[in-house]
Amino acid sequence: MKVVEVDQLRVVYPNKDGNRVALDGVSMGIGQESVALLGPNGAGKSTLMGVLAGTIAADEGTVERTYTNGLGVVFQTVAIDELLTVKENLQLAGALHGMKRDSIGSAMESVVTKLDLTDRLNQQVRHLSGGLKRRADLARALLPGPGLLLLDEPTSGLDVEARASLWGALDSIRNESGMAVVFATHLTEEAAKADRVVVLAEGKIVADGPPKELIEQLGAFVLRVRTQDVGAVEQWGKEIGCPLVSRGNEVLISHVQPEYAGRCPGNVESVTLAAPTLEDVYLWHARSSFSGDES
Protein backbone atom coordinates (compact mmCIF):
# COMPACT_ATOMS: atom_id res chain seq x y z
CA MET A 1 0.00 0.00 0.00
CA LYS A 2 1.35 3.39 -1.01
CA VAL A 3 1.57 5.94 1.79
CA VAL A 4 2.62 8.80 -0.46
CA GLU A 5 3.28 9.10 -4.17
CA VAL A 6 4.94 11.93 -6.07
CA ASP A 7 4.95 12.36 -9.81
CA GLN A 8 7.24 14.53 -11.96
CA LEU A 9 8.16 16.96 -9.19
CA ARG A 10 10.05 20.04 -10.26
CA VAL A 11 11.22 22.73 -7.84
CA VAL A 12 13.16 25.77 -9.00
CA TYR A 13 14.81 28.32 -6.71
CA PRO A 14 15.38 31.73 -8.30
CA ASN A 15 18.58 33.55 -7.40
CA LYS A 16 20.68 36.42 -8.70
CA ASP A 17 22.80 34.10 -10.85
CA GLY A 18 19.80 32.49 -12.52
CA ASN A 19 17.33 29.80 -11.53
CA ARG A 20 18.61 26.72 -9.70
CA VAL A 21 16.71 23.51 -10.33
CA ALA A 22 16.48 21.66 -7.00
CA LEU A 23 14.22 18.83 -8.17
CA ASP A 24 13.94 17.83 -11.80
CA GLY A 25 11.22 15.33 -12.72
CA VAL A 26 11.29 13.29 -9.50
CA SER A 27 8.73 10.46 -9.33
CA MET A 28 8.50 7.82 -6.62
CA GLY A 29 6.03 5.95 -4.45
CA ILE A 30 6.58 5.18 -0.77
CA GLY A 31 4.92 2.29 1.02
CA GLN A 32 5.10 1.12 4.63
CA GLU A 33 8.88 0.90 4.51
CA SER A 34 12.02 2.78 5.46
CA VAL A 35 13.49 4.83 2.62
CA ALA A 36 16.90 6.49 2.75
CA LEU A 37 17.51 9.54 0.57
CA LEU A 38 21.22 9.52 -0.18
CA GLY A 39 23.16 12.17 -2.07
CA PRO A 40 25.72 14.98 -1.89
CA ASN A 41 24.95 18.48 -0.66
CA GLY A 42 22.68 20.21 -3.16
CA ALA A 43 21.36 16.95 -4.60
CA GLY A 44 17.77 17.79 -3.66
CA LYS A 45 17.31 15.67 -0.52
CA SER A 46 16.09 18.46 1.77
CA THR A 47 13.89 19.94 -0.96
CA LEU A 48 12.20 16.59 -1.52
CA MET A 49 11.72 16.24 2.23
CA GLY A 50 10.15 19.70 2.27
CA VAL A 51 7.73 18.78 -0.52
CA LEU A 52 6.77 15.56 1.29
CA ALA A 53 6.22 17.57 4.49
CA GLY A 54 4.14 20.19 2.67
CA THR A 55 6.46 23.07 3.60
CA ILE A 56 7.72 23.50 0.03
CA ALA A 57 5.36 23.83 -2.93
CA ALA A 58 6.45 22.15 -6.14
CA ASP A 59 6.50 24.28 -9.27
CA GLU A 60 5.36 21.27 -11.27
CA GLY A 61 4.14 17.76 -10.48
CA THR A 62 1.78 16.19 -7.99
CA VAL A 63 1.88 14.75 -4.47
CA GLU A 64 -0.71 12.22 -3.32
CA ARG A 65 -0.82 11.47 0.42
CA THR A 66 -2.86 8.51 1.63
CA TYR A 67 -1.38 7.93 5.11
CA THR A 68 -3.49 8.17 8.23
CA ASN A 69 -2.72 9.64 11.68
CA GLY A 70 -0.85 12.58 10.23
CA LEU A 71 2.78 13.39 9.68
CA GLY A 72 5.82 13.51 11.97
CA VAL A 73 8.92 15.53 11.07
CA VAL A 74 12.38 15.66 12.64
CA PHE A 75 14.42 18.52 11.22
CA GLN A 76 18.20 18.92 10.93
CA THR A 77 18.13 21.14 14.01
CA VAL A 78 16.23 20.18 17.15
CA ALA A 79 12.72 21.72 17.01
CA ILE A 80 11.86 21.78 20.71
CA ASP A 81 12.08 24.63 23.23
CA GLU A 82 15.25 24.27 25.30
CA LEU A 83 13.80 26.32 28.16
CA LEU A 84 10.89 23.93 28.61
CA THR A 85 11.07 20.45 30.11
CA VAL A 86 10.70 17.38 27.93
CA LYS A 87 7.21 16.87 29.34
CA GLU A 88 6.18 20.48 28.63
CA ASN A 89 7.46 20.20 25.07
CA LEU A 90 5.46 17.03 24.48
CA GLN A 91 2.32 18.51 26.00
CA LEU A 92 2.68 21.52 23.72
CA ALA A 93 3.24 19.31 20.68
CA GLY A 94 0.17 17.28 21.51
CA ALA A 95 -1.96 20.41 21.86
CA LEU A 96 -0.70 21.70 18.50
CA HIS A 97 -1.74 18.39 16.94
CA GLY A 98 -5.21 18.83 18.41
CA MET A 99 -4.88 15.83 20.71
CA LYS A 100 -7.06 15.60 23.81
CA ARG A 101 -5.37 15.88 27.21
CA ASP A 102 -5.98 12.24 28.14
CA SER A 103 -4.64 10.97 24.81
CA ILE A 104 -1.58 13.22 25.14
CA GLY A 105 -0.81 11.66 28.50
CA SER A 106 -1.12 8.07 27.31
CA ALA A 107 0.80 8.73 24.09
CA MET A 108 3.54 10.52 26.03
CA GLU A 109 3.92 7.61 28.44
CA SER A 110 4.22 5.18 25.55
CA VAL A 111 6.72 7.14 23.48
CA VAL A 112 9.05 8.16 26.34
CA THR A 113 9.16 4.55 27.51
CA LYS A 114 10.18 3.35 24.05
CA LEU A 115 12.79 6.10 23.75
CA ASP A 116 14.10 5.62 27.31
CA LEU A 117 13.23 9.17 28.35
CA THR A 118 11.00 8.47 31.34
CA ASP A 119 13.53 9.75 33.87
CA ARG A 120 14.16 12.88 31.77
CA LEU A 121 10.57 14.12 31.52
CA ASN A 122 11.00 16.90 34.08
CA GLN A 123 14.40 18.09 32.88
CA GLN A 124 14.83 21.24 30.85
CA VAL A 125 15.92 20.36 27.35
CA ARG A 126 18.94 22.66 27.59
CA HIS A 127 20.44 20.35 30.23
CA LEU A 128 20.25 17.26 28.02
CA SER A 129 23.07 15.81 25.96
CA GLY A 130 22.92 16.05 22.17
CA GLY A 131 21.74 12.47 21.88
CA LEU A 132 18.97 12.94 24.45
CA LYS A 133 17.83 16.16 22.77
CA ARG A 134 17.47 14.21 19.54
CA ARG A 135 15.47 11.53 21.34
CA ALA A 136 13.18 14.18 22.86
CA ASP A 137 12.71 15.72 19.42
CA LEU A 138 11.90 12.29 17.98
CA ALA A 139 9.38 11.78 20.79
CA ARG A 140 7.71 15.04 19.74
CA ALA A 141 7.41 13.81 16.16
CA LEU A 142 6.15 10.37 17.19
CA LEU A 143 3.62 11.58 19.77
CA PRO A 144 0.51 11.57 17.50
CA GLY A 145 1.39 8.14 16.03
CA PRO A 146 2.09 9.41 12.50
CA GLY A 147 1.56 7.32 9.38
CA LEU A 148 4.64 8.93 7.82
CA LEU A 149 7.78 10.04 9.64
CA LEU A 150 10.30 12.32 7.89
CA LEU A 151 13.81 12.73 9.27
CA ASP A 152 16.25 15.23 7.73
CA GLU A 153 19.83 14.32 8.74
CA PRO A 154 18.51 13.19 12.16
CA THR A 155 21.90 12.14 13.55
CA SER A 156 23.80 15.26 12.51
CA GLY A 157 26.34 16.15 15.20
CA LEU A 158 25.90 12.91 17.17
CA ASP A 159 28.70 10.53 18.04
CA VAL A 160 28.69 6.89 16.92
CA GLU A 161 27.13 5.56 20.14
CA ALA A 162 24.35 8.17 20.16
CA ARG A 163 23.58 7.47 16.48
CA ALA A 164 23.34 3.73 17.08
CA SER A 165 21.10 4.27 20.10
CA LEU A 166 18.75 6.58 18.21
CA TRP A 167 18.40 4.23 15.24
CA GLY A 168 17.92 1.23 17.50
CA ALA A 169 15.01 2.91 19.26
CA LEU A 170 13.49 4.12 16.00
CA ASP A 171 13.76 0.72 14.32
CA SER A 172 11.96 -0.90 17.23
CA ILE A 173 9.13 1.65 17.08
CA ARG A 174 8.80 1.41 13.29
CA ASN A 175 8.65 -2.38 13.31
CA GLU A 176 5.90 -2.25 15.92
CA SER A 177 3.81 0.51 14.33
CA GLY A 178 4.28 -0.18 10.61
CA MET A 179 4.64 3.50 9.80
CA ALA A 180 6.56 4.68 6.75
CA VAL A 181 9.90 6.37 7.43
CA VAL A 182 11.80 8.55 4.97
CA PHE A 183 15.15 9.95 6.04
CA ALA A 184 17.76 12.07 4.31
CA THR A 185 21.39 11.29 5.06
CA HIS A 186 24.88 11.54 3.63
CA LEU A 187 26.09 8.55 5.69
CA THR A 188 26.07 5.35 3.65
CA GLU A 189 26.24 3.18 6.78
CA GLU A 190 22.91 4.66 7.89
CA ALA A 191 21.35 4.35 4.45
CA ALA A 192 22.39 0.69 4.26
CA LYS A 193 19.97 -0.13 7.12
CA ALA A 194 16.94 1.09 5.15
CA ASP A 195 14.58 -1.17 3.22
CA ARG A 196 15.21 0.96 0.18
CA VAL A 197 17.78 3.56 -0.92
CA VAL A 198 17.06 6.41 -3.31
CA VAL A 199 20.20 8.13 -4.62
CA LEU A 200 19.75 11.73 -5.73
CA ALA A 201 22.15 13.83 -7.80
CA GLU A 202 21.51 17.24 -9.33
CA GLY A 203 17.81 17.04 -8.50
CA LYS A 204 17.22 13.68 -10.18
CA ILE A 205 16.78 10.13 -8.92
CA VAL A 206 19.78 8.24 -10.30
CA ALA A 207 19.31 4.95 -8.39
CA ASP A 208 16.45 3.38 -6.46
CA GLY A 209 16.20 -0.04 -4.83
CA PRO A 210 17.03 -2.26 -1.85
CA PRO A 211 20.65 -1.71 -0.73
CA LYS A 212 21.67 -5.30 -1.48
CA GLU A 213 20.34 -5.13 -5.04
CA LEU A 214 22.03 -1.79 -5.74
CA ILE A 215 25.34 -3.19 -4.49
CA GLU A 216 25.01 -6.37 -6.58
CA GLN A 217 24.60 -4.25 -9.72
CA LEU A 218 28.31 -3.35 -9.47
CA GLY A 219 29.43 -6.98 -9.73
CA ALA A 220 31.63 -9.03 -7.41
CA PHE A 221 34.54 -6.57 -7.32
CA VAL A 222 35.16 -2.88 -7.89
CA LEU A 223 38.52 -1.24 -8.50
CA ARG A 224 39.31 2.27 -7.27
CA VAL A 225 42.28 3.84 -9.01
CA ARG A 226 43.84 7.16 -8.05
CA THR A 227 46.03 8.35 -10.90
CA GLN A 228 47.45 11.34 -12.72
CA ASP A 229 46.74 9.55 -16.01
CA VAL A 230 42.95 9.31 -15.85
CA GLY A 231 42.63 9.07 -19.62
CA ALA A 232 44.95 6.08 -19.80
CA VAL A 233 43.06 4.23 -17.06
CA GLU A 234 39.72 5.02 -18.69
CA GLN A 235 40.94 3.65 -22.02
CA TRP A 236 42.31 0.53 -20.32
CA GLY A 237 39.01 -0.03 -18.51
CA LYS A 238 37.13 0.12 -21.80
CA GLU A 239 39.59 -2.28 -23.41
CA ILE A 240 39.02 -4.92 -20.72
CA GLY A 241 35.27 -4.41 -21.10
CA CYS A 242 34.49 -3.03 -17.63
CA PRO A 243 32.05 -0.16 -16.95
CA LEU A 244 33.66 2.82 -15.24
CA VAL A 245 33.10 6.34 -14.02
CA SER A 246 35.68 8.97 -13.13
CA ARG A 247 35.89 12.29 -11.40
CA GLY A 248 38.97 14.31 -10.63
CA ASN A 249 41.96 12.00 -10.38
CA GLU A 250 40.00 8.89 -9.36
CA VAL A 251 38.49 6.18 -11.54
CA LEU A 252 35.97 3.64 -10.26
CA ILE A 253 35.74 0.44 -12.32
CA SER A 254 32.99 -2.14 -11.73
CA HIS A 255 32.61 -5.83 -12.68
CA VAL A 256 36.40 -6.18 -12.69
CA GLN A 257 38.28 -9.47 -12.30
CA PRO A 258 40.79 -9.54 -9.40
CA GLU A 259 43.74 -10.32 -11.67
CA TYR A 260 43.41 -6.93 -13.34
CA ALA A 261 44.18 -5.04 -10.12
CA GLY A 262 47.92 -5.07 -10.77
CA ARG A 263 47.72 -4.16 -14.47
CA CYS A 264 46.57 -0.53 -14.34
CA PRO A 265 48.59 1.60 -16.77
CA GLY A 266 50.01 5.09 -16.27
CA ASN A 267 51.15 7.00 -13.21
CA VAL A 268 49.06 5.22 -10.57
CA GLU A 269 49.03 6.57 -7.01
CA SER A 270 46.89 3.83 -5.45
CA VAL A 271 44.76 0.85 -6.42
CA THR A 272 42.08 -0.69 -4.20
CA LEU A 273 40.22 -3.88 -5.09
CA ALA A 274 37.25 -4.87 -2.91
CA ALA A 275 33.72 -6.17 -2.91
CA PRO A 276 31.37 -3.27 -3.64
CA THR A 277 29.62 -1.40 -0.84
CA LEU A 278 26.79 1.11 -0.71
CA GLU A 279 29.44 3.84 -0.68
CA ASP A 280 30.59 2.58 -4.09
CA VAL A 281 26.98 2.67 -5.29
CA TYR A 282 26.70 6.27 -4.12
CA LEU A 283 30.00 7.29 -5.72
CA TRP A 284 29.16 5.45 -8.93
CA HIS A 285 25.82 7.12 -9.51
CA ALA A 286 26.83 10.57 -8.27
CA ARG A 287 29.91 10.59 -10.49
CA SER A 288 28.11 9.35 -13.59
CA SER A 289 25.47 12.06 -13.07
CA PHE A 290 27.97 14.87 -12.62
CA SER A 291 30.59 13.81 -15.18
CA GLY A 292 28.43 12.10 -17.75
CA ASP A 293 31.31 9.77 -18.58
CA GLU A 294 29.86 6.40 -17.63
CA SER A 295 30.68 3.83 -20.28
N, C-alpha and C positions, 0 to 999 in steps of 0.2 A: 504494500500500500504506500502510495506516494504521500509524503507529508508536505512537501513543497516542490513546485516545479517552475523553473524559469526558462524562458524561450527568447533567444536572440537579444539578450540584454546589451545595450550600448549606453555607456556613460562617458560624457565628454566634459572635462574641466577647462573653462576658458582661462587663459592667462596672458600676460603682456607679450609673451614670445609666440603666441599662437595657441590654438586648442590642443589639449593633451587628452588622448583617448585612454581612459582608465579601464573600460571594459569594451570589448569589440566582438559582438556576436556570441556571447556566452549562453549556452543552453545546457541544462542539466536537471535531473530529477533527484530528489532525496527521499529515501524511505526511512524506516525505523532502523537506522544504522548510525555508525560513527563515520564521519567524513572529514578527512584532513585536507585543508587547502594549503598547498606547499608551493613556494615560489620566492624569488628574490624581492627585495624592496622595490616597490613601484610596479609589481606584477599585476596588481588588481585585487589582491586578497581582501584588504580592508574595505575597498569599495564594494565588492561582492557581499561581504558581511553586512555592510550598511544597507544595501538593497534588500537583503533577506530580512533585516531587522525593521525595514520600513523607514529608516532615518535618511536614506538617500533615494531620490526619485530617478528612475532610469529615463534617459532621453528617448530610448526606443526599447521595444520588447515588452514582455508580460511576465508577471509573477502570480502564480496561483498557490494559495495557502489553504491546506485542508486539515491542518493539525488542530487538535482540541486542547483546552486548558491553557491556551495562551503561549506566550513566548518568554524565554529567559535569556538575558544577555550579560556576559561578563566582558568588560572592556579591557583594553591594554592597561589602563590605570584604574586602580581600585575606586569604585563608585559608591562608597559608603562614607558617612560623616565620621571623621576621626574623633570628634568631640563627644559623640554619643557612644553609649555602650553597644555591644553586639545586639543585645536584646532590643534596645530602643531602635536600632537600625532596622531590625527585622519587623518590628511592630509597624514602623513607618512604611516599609516596603509593602507589607500586607495591606495596610490602609490604602496605599496608592493603587494597589491591584483591585481594590473594592472587596476585599475579603472581610467576612464577619469576624468579630473579636474572638469568638470561640474557635473558629476554624484557623485563625492566625495562631492561636495558642497551641493547638494540636499539630499543625503543620510545622511550627517552630520546634516543638519538642522532637518531632521525627527527624527533621533535617539536621539539627545540631547534634543529635545522637549519632547519625550516620557520618557526620563530618568531624566527630570528636571535639565538639566545641562546648559541651554542656558546662564545663567548669570555667568557661570564658564569657558566659552570657552577660555578666554584670561588669565586665572590664571595658574601659574606654578603648576604642579601636586604636587610638594613637599609642597605646602601651603594648600592642601586640607586635610580634615579629612579622616579617614580610610574608612568611608562609601562612601564618594564622590570619593575617589580613586577607589574603587571597581566599582562604577557606570561608571566612565570614562573608566575603563578597559573593562567593559561589553559593553560600546558603541563601543570600538575598535573592539570587537569580532562580534558585530551585524552590523557593518557598511556595509559590502557587501551583507547583506540580506541572511545569510547562510541557507541552507536546514537542516543542523544539527548543533546544538550548544552543546558543551561539557563544563561542569563546574566541576572542581576538587576542592572540599571543598571551594566553592565560598564565603562563609560567615565566613571563619576562621578569628578569631580576632575581629569580629564585635560585638557590643552590640545588645541587643534584638530589639531595635527600628530600628537600621540600617539594621539588617537582614530582619525585616518585610518590610521595605521600599524597599529594593532591590528585594525581592521576589514579592512584589506587582507590581512593575514596569515590572519585567520579565514576570509575568503571563499575564499582559495586552498585552504585545508585542507578546507573544507566541499565545495567543488566536486570535489575529488579523492576524498573519502571517501564522499560521499553521505549523511552523517549528517543527522538532523533537528536544527534549531537553533531554540530558542524564547528570545527575549530581551525583557525588560521595559525600557522606556525612556520618558522624557518628552520626548525630542528628536525632532521630526518628521523632521529631515533624516536621522537614523539609521533611523527606521522606514521611510522611503521606499525604502531599499535592500533591504528584505525582499521575499520572494516574495508575502507576504500580511500584511496588517495587521488586527489585532483591536483595536477600540476598546472600552475598558471605562469605565463610569460607574456609580457607586453599586452596584457589585457585579454589574452586568449587562453582557452583550455588546450594544452598541448599533450596531456596524458591523463587518463582516467581509468582506474581499475583497482582491484585488490592489490595490496603491496606485493604479495608473492608473484602474482601474474605479471606485474610491471617489471619486476626484477628478472623473471625468467625470459622476458623478451630480449634481454641483452646477451643471452647465451650462457654457457658454462663459465667462461672467463672473459674479463675485460683487461685491457692493457692501457695504463696511463703513462704517457711519454712526455717528459719535459725536455724541450730541445730548442736550440737556436735555428735549426733547419726544419721548420714546420712543413714547408713545401715538400721536402724530401720524404718526410715521414708520411705525409698525406698520400703522396704518389705510391710509396711502398705499400701502404695499407690497401689502396685500391688494387694494386697488382696481386696481392695475396687474397683478394676477394672479401675483405672484411669491412663492414660499415664503420664509419668514423665521423666524429665531429671534432672541431678544434676551436680554441679561443685563446688569444694571446700566444704564449709559448708552450701551451700544453695541448696534446692530442689524446683523445679518448677513443680507443678502438674496441669494438664489441665482437663477439663470436670468434675470438681469436684462439688458435691452438697454442698450448703452453710452449712448444718448441720454438715459436717465433719470438719469444720474449728477448732472446739474446741476439736477434738479427736486425734490430732497428738501425737504419742508416743515419749518416750525418752526425752532427755534433750533439750527442745526447747527454743531458745532464742527469736524468734519472729515468728508470723504467720500473713500473710496479705491475705485477701480474697477480690478479686475485679473482675470486668469485664475486660477481656483481652484488652490490648493495643498493638500498633505496637512495643513498647519496649519489651513486652512479646514475641511477634513473633520473634524478633531479638535474644533475649536471648535463646529462645527455640531452634531455629535452629543452632545458634552458639555453644551452649552447646552440643547438640546432635552430632554435627560434631566433636568437639574436644574430647568429652569424650566417645562417642560411646555407651552410656548407655541408650539410649532411649528405652522404653519398649512399 
